[in-house]
Amino acid sequence: MTAKWNEQHDYHSSANTDALCVHHLELNIVVNFDLQQLNGVARLQFTRKMAALSLVLDCRDLIIEGITDSDANVLSYYVSDVNAILGQKLVIDVGERLTEVVIHYRTSTTAQGLQWLTPEQTLGKQLPYLFSQSQPINARSWIPLQDTPKARITFNATVTAPQGLRVVMSAENNPELPDNGVFEFCMSKPIPTHLLAIAVGELSFQATGPRSGIYTEPGMLAAAVKEFEDTESMILMAESILGPYAWGRYDMIVLPPSFPFGGMENPMLAFMTPTLIAGDKSLVSTVAHELAHSWTGNLVSNATWRDLWLNEGFTTYFTNRIVEAIYGKEQAELEWVIEYGRLQEEMESTPLVNQTLPANVQDQDPNLAFNRFTYDKASMFVHELESRLGRPAFDSFLSQYVEHFSFRAITTETFIDYVKQTLLVEHHDKLTLPELNEWVYGQGLPLWFKGPTSSSLDKVDFAVEAIVKGALASELLVSEWRVHHWQYFLTQLPLMVSQATLLDLDDTFTLTNSPNAEIACDWYRVAIRNHYDPVLPALSDYLCRIGRGKFVRPLFVELQIAGYQQELAEIYKKARAGYHPSLQIQLDNLLNF
């Protein structure tokens, strides 16, 4: 039984931010690929909000070598275990007057926020690679800090790396490679700690616009730049509604395939998976999503991981608006319908108590907050707000909301109070408080809600019906289908499909070897469910080549449900080393390894 929420308390941090709140970090780290270790000095400046003699920080598997004040006087401290999820807490004796501590430390090889790749695991095969993933609570595994969205910090960093490698961070980046292997960074705007990011590798850069560009391995640069060439248009569209872009530049880095997410909105350097590079811009809505986070997520942040829906729901909605403006209404409708389909699928397998917008994960791994309810149910709620108010009135509310809470972390209840004072006053005839509470705290979807539709999918419904009635794949009219039509087709097929039909579909459309990661994943799920064994070699290659959790997790679960225990074990044994440490832990628990 989960404990009742205290809406002001971050259950995933030990930090005493209410008393002593860190506001600036000066970081000096040396990257050691031989030991797979960062050797660091973290200088933390904090504000005294209430009387306290100790500064409490979060850490996980860090080796603390010593702590001093700014004058090099040694400070006493201790490290104690909290639990397996949160790691440890670092308690430093700071007396009544200190406002700065200096921590000498090094990371562990088990740091969940860092992935170290050998040269063989990179595209170039010549040099090693390192990248971080701090969200939700992994920043504490590579920097000792108050690892909570409530504690925004500015930072400066100096990073020393081996010659020939470039370092980039979620800060101002200089695309010119220095000769001495020392890189300096500045983030002058306060950010939540889960947006701290670093990557080190053989990186090239090319601009995609006056304030955007791509960092990635040289062999991937041209394709990435072509795929993401519409970035400046996306920025302009977002600014037209949400207000000026506050971060200066919007650069991206396309990481190796082991990156566990589609994207990560680290300010000034969004992280992207190479699985987005489909050659036809069909999957670039993830670029729009991470860009939208520059306002909803990076400017206005969730105060705790319970409140993640405030980030992801508004961002998922606004992603759809950017797609509509840049790529047209049909593609936006298709993506919205597929989003709704994902939500419906997850509703079938999720207990009702977990189908609220706030994520009930206070005594669980906060990674569990990243589900279809904090993303897609929350997006449906925002879409309904737009529908009820009308787009002009809703856009006005959205821009005012972002401006009002810029550079602040807010809770679900803060949002509701704001809506009470604004929308429920100005548009009291279009939205009531009970309706608002039903969306936020109610289980599942409100009874009155009608999901999105698209007439563009009528031809796909016709094709599914034809297949069910025994039509051959070659008889289907698919020449004008987009990727989203194929995704919808595969998810709408009956649970049970004959081997003959699967073979016919595969021979006609070469689905097993689809170069599109989304289509391939949806096809593999259908194939596994129906024991279509010809996919197994390609499936094994896919799971060993791609580390994106969105694809990897459901495929292993399908193998498990379908009884492919031996195949699952063999594939996972081969693939596991290439997955990000945080994904390894999730899969170990999920698959009982």
JOWO-V615108 format. One record per residue. N is the residue number from 1. PSI is psi in degrees with one decimal (999 if undefined). OMEGA is omega in whole degrees, 0 to 359 (999 if undefined). NEAR is the number of other ideal C-beta (glycine too) atoms within 8 Angstrom. Layout:
N/PSI/OMEGA/NEAR + N/PSI/OMEGA/NEAR
This chain:
1/125.0/181/2 + 2/145.2/181/6 + 3/155.0/177/6 + 4/143.3/181/3 + 5/134.9/159/9 + 6/110.1/191/5 + 7/-21.5/181/8 + 8/-12.3/188/5 + 9/132.6/174/7 + 10/105.3/183/12 + 11/-8.1/184/9 + 12/21.2/177/12 + 13/142.7/175/13 + 14/-5.2/189/9 + 15/142.4/178/15 + 16/59.5/184/10 + 17/-25.6/180/13 + 18/-24.1/181/6 + 19/-56.4/180/10 + 20/116.9/187/15 + 21/117.8/178/11 + 22/132.9/180/16 + 23/-13.4/180/11 + 24/140.7/179/9 + 25/129.7/167/15 + 26/119.9/189/10 + 27/132.8/174/14 + 28/114.2/183/9 + 29/149.2/176/12 + 30/128.7/183/9 + 31/119.8/181/13 + 32/99.6/181/9 + 33/-31.7/181/9 + 34/-41.7/180/4 + 35/-2.9/186/6 + 36/59.6/189/8 + 37/144.1/168/9 + 38/129.2/172/11 + 39/119.1/191/7 + 40/155.9/168/15 + 41/119.3/180/10 + 42/116.5/176/13 + 43/114.8/184/12 + 44/126.5/175/15 + 45/132.1/185/10 + 46/156.0/179/12 + 47/135.8/177/7 + 48/112.3/181/9 + 49/-29.1/177/7 + 50/164.5/179/7 + 51/130.0/178/6 + 52/144.1/181/10 + 53/-10.0/183/7 + 54/140.5/171/10 + 55/123.8/182/13 + 56/123.6/181/12 + 57/163.3/173/17 + 58/143.2/170/18 + 59/161.2/176/14 + 60/114.2/176/12 + 61/27.9/174/11 + 62/146.2/174/15 + 63/108.0/181/7 + 64/122.3/184/13 + 65/-15.7/178/6 + 66/152.5/181/7 + 67/134.2/178/11 + 68/173.4/168/11 + 69/-174.9/185/11 + 70/-15.2/178/7 + 71/14.0/178/5 + 72/16.9/173/7 + 73/131.3/184/6 + 74/135.0/177/7 + 75/146.0/176/12 + 76/149.6/182/6 + 77/166.3/169/10 + 78/155.5/178/6 + 79/131.0/178/9 + 80/146.7/179/7 + 81/140.5/174/5 + 82/-68.0/172/8 + 83/177.9/185/5 + 84/-28.2/181/3 + 85/-48.3/187/9 + 86/-18.2/181/13 + 87/-127.6/183/11 + 88/167.9/169/13 + 89/142.4/180/13 + 90/116.1/183/15 + 91/119.1/186/12 + 92/130.5/177/13 + 93/110.0/182/9 + 94/4.6/178/12 + 95/-152.6/186/6 + 96/-12.3/190/4 + 97/-25.6/186/4 + 98/145.0/175/8 + 99/16.6/181/7 + 100/137.4/174/10 + 101/154.1/179/14 + 102/119.4/186/13 + 103/122.7/174/14 + 104/127.6/187/9 + 105/171.4/169/12 + 106/155.4/182/10 + 107/162.5/177/14 + 108/157.9/175/10 + 109/-13.2/179/7 + 110/10.5/182/6 + 111/116.6/183/13 + 112/-18.6/181/11 + 113/-0.2/183/13 + 114/137.6/170/14 + 115/124.4/180/10 + 116/122.9/180/9 + 117/138.4/173/12 + 118/162.8/176/7 + 119/-36.4/182/10 + 120/-21.4/180/5 + 121/2.5/179/9 + 122/169.8/179/16 + 123/-40.3/183/7 + 124/-21.8/176/10 + 125/8.9/185/6 + 126/-34.3/187/6 + 127/151.7/179/10 + 128/175.8/186/11 + 129/144.0/176/13 + 130/136.5/168/14 + 131/156.6/181/15 + 132/162.0/167/14 + 133/100.1/187/15 + 134/-31.7/182/12 + 135/136.6/0/7 + 136/-42.0/186/10 + 137/39.3/181/13 + 138/-3.9/175/16 + 139/-33.8/182/14 + 140/-13.5/179/17 + 141/-8.5/175/15 + 142/-6.1/173/15 + 143/133.7/173/11 + 144/120.4/185/13 + 145/180.0/173/16 + 146/94.8/191/13 + 147/72.2/180/12 + 148/142.6/178/14 + 149/-17.7/181/14 + 150/-22.3/184/10 + 151/91.8/177/14 + 152/141.8/181/11 + 153/151.6/163/12 + 154/161.6/177/11 + 155/154.1/167/14 + 156/146.2/181/11 + 157/143.7/169/13 + 158/124.4/184/11 + 159/128.4/176/17 + 160/126.7/183/9 + 161/162.7/178/10 + 162/149.7/179/7 + 163/143.1/178/4 + 164/-8.9/179/5 + 165/146.7/177/14 + 166/142.1/177/11 + 167/135.3/173/11 + 168/152.3/180/12 + 169/172.2/176/15 + 170/70.8/186/12 + 171/-169.7/175/12 + 172/124.2/181/9 + 173/141.7/177/12 + 174/114.3/183/6 + 175/-9.9/177/7 + 176/126.4/183/4 + 177/119.5/178/5 + 178/156.5/183/8 + 179/-20.9/188/4 + 180/1.1/179/4 + 181/12.2/179/10 + 182/126.8/185/8 + 183/138.1/180/13 + 184/142.6/186/8 + 185/153.3/177/13 + 186/126.9/169/8 + 187/103.8/187/14 + 188/-9.0/180/4 + 189/139.5/184/9 + 190/129.7/181/7 + 191/152.7/172/14 + 192/150.8/185/11 + 193/-22.4/179/16 + 194/-5.4/177/12 + 195/6.4/172/13 + 196/130.1/185/14 + 197/149.1/176/14 + 198/146.4/172/13 + 199/142.2/181/17 + 200/125.0/179/13 + 201/-172.1/174/14 + 202/96.5/189/13 + 203/135.4/171/12 + 204/163.3/183/9 + 205/142.3/170/9 + 206/138.5/180/9 + 207/147.1/172/7 + 208/-2.3/180/11 + 209/-176.6/183/9 + 210/-21.7/181/5 + 211/26.0/179/9 + 212/154.7/179/13 + 213/175.8/185/12 + 214/130.7/164/14 + 215/134.3/173/16 + 216/176.5/177/13 + 217/145.3/186/14 + 218/-37.6/184/8 + 219/-11.7/181/6 + 220/-6.6/192/12 + 221/-48.5/185/13 + 222/-44.8/181/7 + 223/-39.1/180/9 + 224/-43.8/180/15 + 225/-42.0/179/11 + 226/-43.4/182/7 + 227/-37.1/187/12 + 228/26.5/185/13 + 229/-13.0/181/7 + 230/11.9/187/9 + 231/-44.7/181/14 + 232/-38.1/177/11 + 233/-37.5/177/8 + 234/-42.8/180/13 + 235/-46.0/181/14 + 236/-41.4/180/8 + 237/-45.5/181/12 + 238/-41.7/179/15 + 239/-32.9/183/10 + 240/-21.1/181/5 + 241/-44.7/188/11 + 242/-6.7/180/11 + 243/174.0/186/8 + 244/143.4/175/4 + 245/122.1/193/10 + 246/-6.1/194/8 + 247/6.3/178/10 + 248/-78.2/179/6 + 249/153.0/172/10 + 250/82.2/176/13 + 251/159.5/178/13 + 252/152.2/170/17 + 253/126.5/175/14 + 254/113.9/187/14 + 255/172.3/172/13 + 256/163.9/187/12 + 257/-14.7/181/12 + 258/-8.2/175/12 + 259/125.4/192/15 + 260/-4.1/183/12 + 261/167.7/173/11 + 262/-41.7/178/10 + 263/165.6/176/13 + 264/128.5/195/10 + 265/30.6/180/13 + 266/124.5/187/11 + 267/137.3/180/13 + 268/-7.7/178/13 + 269/78.4/179/16 + 270/135.5/177/15 + 271/136.5/182/16 + 272/146.8/173/17 + 273/143.6/176/13 + 274/-11.3/178/13 + 275/-10.0/177/12 + 276/-17.9/184/14 + 277/88.1/183/11 + 278/-11.9/180/12 + 279/-5.8/183/6 + 280/11.9/180/5 + 281/17.8/184/8 + 282/-16.7/184/9 + 283/14.1/186/13 + 284/3.7/176/11 + 285/-23.3/176/11 + 286/-35.8/175/12 + 287/-44.8/178/15 + 288/-37.4/181/13 + 289/-50.2/181/14 + 290/-34.6/176/15 + 291/-45.3/180/14 + 292/-32.2/176/16 + 293/-21.1/179/13 + 294/-23.5/176/15 + 295/-59.0/184/14 + 296/90.1/183/13 + 297/-49.5/180/14 + 298/-37.2/173/12 + 299/-55.6/176/12 + 300/116.1/188/12 + 301/157.0/171/13 + 302/136.8/180/15 + 303/-31.9/176/12 + 304/172.2/181/13 + 305/-13.4/169/15 + 306/-32.9/187/16 + 307/18.3/184/14 + 308/-31.3/182/12 + 309/-28.4/178/16 + 310/-34.5/174/14 + 311/-58.6/194/13 + 312/-33.1/180/14 + 313/-49.8/179/16 + 314/-36.6/181/13 + 315/-40.7/178/14 + 316/-42.5/175/15 + 317/-49.1/186/13 + 318/-26.7/172/15 + 319/-44.5/180/12 + 320/-35.7/178/15 + 321/-40.9/178/11 + 322/-44.5/179/15 + 323/-43.0/179/13 + 324/-42.7/183/11 + 325/-36.3/186/6 + 326/-38.7/188/10 + 327/-1.4/173/7 + 328/158.7/185/6 + 329/-36.8/182/6 + 330/-47.5/181/8 + 331/-39.0/178/12 + 332/-44.0/178/13 + 333/-44.3/181/12 + 334/-44.7/182/15 + 335/-35.4/179/12 + 336/-41.8/179/12 + 337/-42.7/179/14 + 338/-39.1/175/12 + 339/-45.4/179/14 + 340/-38.2/178/12 + 341/-40.2/177/10 + 342/-41.8/180/10 + 343/-46.3/180/13 + 344/-39.7/179/9 + 345/-42.8/181/10 + 346/-29.4/178/12 + 347/-33.2/182/11 + 348/-26.2/185/6 + 349/4.8/184/5 + 350/130.7/176/10 + 351/142.6/183/5 + 352/-36.2/183/7 + 353/-21.8/180/7 + 354/12.0/183/9 + 355/31.3/174/11 + 356/166.5/176/12 + 357/-49.5/174/13 + 358/135.2/182/11 + 359/122.4/186/14 + 360/67.5/188/10 + 361/26.1/188/11 + 362/-31.8/178/10 + 363/25.6/180/6 + 364/176.3/176/8 + 365/125.0/181/7 + 366/-15.0/173/12 + 367/-25.0/180/8 + 368/-13.4/177/9 + 369/-18.5/183/12 + 370/82.6/183/9 + 371/-179.3/185/11 + 372/-14.7/180/11 + 373/-42.1/178/16 + 374/-21.1/177/14 + 375/-67.7/194/14 + 376/-40.2/174/13 + 377/-41.9/179/15 + 378/-38.2/177/17 + 379/-41.0/177/14 + 380/-39.1/177/13 + 381/-46.0/182/12 + 382/-39.7/175/12 + 383/-39.8/180/12 + 384/-36.5/175/10 + 385/-44.6/178/12 + 386/-43.8/182/11 + 387/-41.9/183/6 + 388/-41.2/184/9 + 389/-24.0/191/13 + 390/146.4/188/7 + 391/-44.5/181/7 + 392/-45.7/181/6 + 393/-38.4/180/9 + 394/-40.9/178/11 + 395/-37.3/178/9 + 396/-44.3/177/8 + 397/-44.4/184/12 + 398/-45.3/180/12 + 399/-38.1/179/11 + 400/-38.3/179/9 + 401/-47.0/180/11 + 402/-43.6/180/14 + 403/-40.4/184/8 + 404/-39.4/186/7 + 405/15.5/182/11 + 406/135.1/180/9 + 407/31.3/176/6 + 408/153.7/174/7 + 409/128.8/186/9 + 410/156.2/177/12 + 411/170.6/175/12 + 412/-42.5/184/13 + 413/-32.6/174/7 + 414/-42.8/179/10 + 415/-45.5/182/11 + 416/-41.7/178/11 + 417/-39.6/179/8 + 418/-42.7/179/11 + 419/-37.9/177/10 + 420/-38.5/184/9 + 421/-14.3/184/7 + 422/-80.3/185/11 + 423/-43.5/184/10 + 424/-13.0/174/13 + 425/-51.1/185/8 + 426/-25.9/183/6 + 427/45.7/184/11 + 428/-20.1/180/8 + 429/-5.0/184/3 + 430/-16.9/181/6 + 431/135.0/179/11 + 432/161.5/179/7 + 433/-43.1/177/7 + 434/-37.5/178/6 + 435/-40.9/177/9 + 436/-47.0/181/12 + 437/-34.2/178/10 + 438/-41.8/178/9 + 439/-45.8/188/10 + 440/-49.0/187/12 + 441/-13.3/181/7 + 442/155.2/180/9 + 443/135.7/184/6 + 444/-154.7/179/6 + 445/146.8/177/7 + 446/145.5/183/8 + 447/-27.5/183/4 + 448/-10.3/187/4 + 449/132.7/175/8 + 450/124.1/184/3 + 451/162.5/181/8 + 452/152.8/176/9 + 453/164.5/176/7 + 454/124.0/178/10 + 455/-19.2/178/5 + 456/-18.2/181/9 + 457/-3.0/180/12 + 458/-41.2/182/7 + 459/-28.7/178/10 + 460/-41.5/176/12 + 461/-40.0/178/9 + 462/-40.9/180/8 + 463/-41.3/178/12 + 464/-44.5/179/11 + 465/-40.2/179/8 + 466/-42.4/179/10 + 467/-42.5/179/13 + 468/-35.2/181/7 + 469/-0.3/174/6 + 470/10.4/179/4 + 471/152.7/175/8 + 472/150.7/180/6 + 473/-34.9/182/12 + 474/-15.6/179/5 + 475/-10.4/181/6 + 476/141.7/180/9 + 477/95.3/189/6 + 478/7.7/188/8 + 479/-26.8/182/4 + 480/11.3/181/4 + 481/140.3/170/9 + 482/174.1/176/8 + 483/-39.4/184/12 + 484/-32.0/175/11 + 485/-42.8/179/14 + 486/-41.6/178/12 + 487/-45.2/180/12 + 488/-42.7/179/14 + 489/-48.3/184/12 + 490/-34.9/180/12 + 491/-17.4/180/10 + 492/-7.7/177/8 + 493/150.3/178/9 + 494/156.8/178/5 + 495/-40.1/180/4 + 496/121.2/179/5 + 497/137.7/184/9 + 498/155.3/177/7 + 499/-38.1/181/7 + 500/-41.7/180/6 + 501/-41.4/179/10 + 502/-42.6/179/13 + 503/-40.1/180/10 + 504/-45.7/178/10 + 505/-41.7/183/11 + 506/-45.2/180/13 + 507/-37.2/184/7 + 508/-40.7/188/9 + 509/5.1/181/7 + 510/53.1/184/8 + 511/-34.7/182/10 + 512/-30.9/181/11 + 513/29.1/179/7 + 514/132.9/177/9 + 515/-8.8/180/6 + 516/118.3/186/11 + 517/-34.3/180/12 + 518/-48.4/180/10 + 519/-44.0/181/13 + 520/-45.2/181/15 + 521/-46.0/180/13 + 522/-38.3/178/12 + 523/-43.9/180/13 + 524/-36.1/179/14 + 525/-42.8/176/12 + 526/-44.9/184/13 + 527/-45.0/180/13 + 528/-45.3/182/15 + 529/-31.1/184/10 + 530/15.4/177/11 + 531/44.6/175/6 + 532/87.9/190/12 + 533/-22.4/178/5 + 534/-17.5/180/8 + 535/-14.6/192/13 + 536/-44.3/178/8 + 537/-44.2/180/6 + 538/-37.3/178/11 + 539/-44.4/179/13 + 540/-44.3/179/13 + 541/-41.9/180/8 + 542/-46.9/183/14 + 543/-23.0/176/13 + 544/-19.4/185/9 + 545/-28.4/186/6 + 546/134.7/179/10 + 547/19.7/181/12 + 548/119.5/186/14 + 549/-33.8/180/10 + 550/-34.5/180/9 + 551/-43.9/189/12 + 552/-48.8/184/16 + 553/-53.8/183/11 + 554/-30.4/180/10 + 555/-41.5/176/15 + 556/-37.9/178/15 + 557/-42.6/177/9 + 558/-42.6/178/12 + 559/-41.5/180/12 + 560/-47.2/181/10 + 561/-37.4/184/7 + 562/-5.1/176/9 + 563/15.2/179/4 + 564/55.5/187/9 + 565/-44.0/181/7 + 566/-45.8/179/6 + 567/-41.4/179/10 + 568/-48.0/182/12 + 569/-41.5/181/8 + 570/-44.1/181/9 + 571/-45.6/183/14 + 572/-36.9/178/13 + 573/-40.3/180/7 + 574/-37.5/190/8 + 575/-27.6/193/12 + 576/-42.9/184/9 + 577/-23.5/180/4 + 578/-2.8/181/9 + 579/154.2/177/13 + 580/144.0/182/11 + 581/-39.8/180/12 + 582/-36.1/178/12 + 583/-36.4/176/12 + 584/-46.1/181/10 + 585/-44.3/179/9 + 586/-44.8/182/12 + 587/-37.7/177/15 + 588/-44.0/180/9 + 589/-41.5/183/7 + 590/-39.7/186/9 + 591/1.7/179/10 + 592/44.3/177/5 + 593/999/999/5
